[in-house]
Amino acid sequence: MSKHVAVVISEDPCITARPVEALRIALGLCAGDHETTVVLLGRAPLLLMEDTDEIVDVDVLEKYLPSFQHLSIPFIVEPGTVMDAWSDDFSVTIRTADEIRQFIRTADRSLVF
């Protein structure tokens, strides 16, 4: 049975490798029949920016990002999140904090990083 999974990433990808690992896990969940959405909070949207030089494990990130584009895996970010033109290649939706909370509450499963 298909589950709706929310992968919430709020850690800074310039400090720890956990956000990149969280994306790898989210991609793995999409390989099954799960409906997966990735929520990027705080500095986590840096994962979808063109300038990724300071991101920990950037080589791993660059290997997986094309799959997110190809599969149109949805991302949710907060209002006021600065994105660049390269980010337009991803399926990014802006939601308010209340909408994000409601979305996570309605998911069958949530993974928080």
ABEGO torsion letter per residue (X at the ends): XBBBBBBBBABBAAABAAAAAAAAAAAAAAABABBBBBBBBEAAAAAABABAAABBGAAAAAAAAAAAAAAGBBBBBBBGBBBBAAAAABBBBBBBAAAAAAAAAABABBBBX
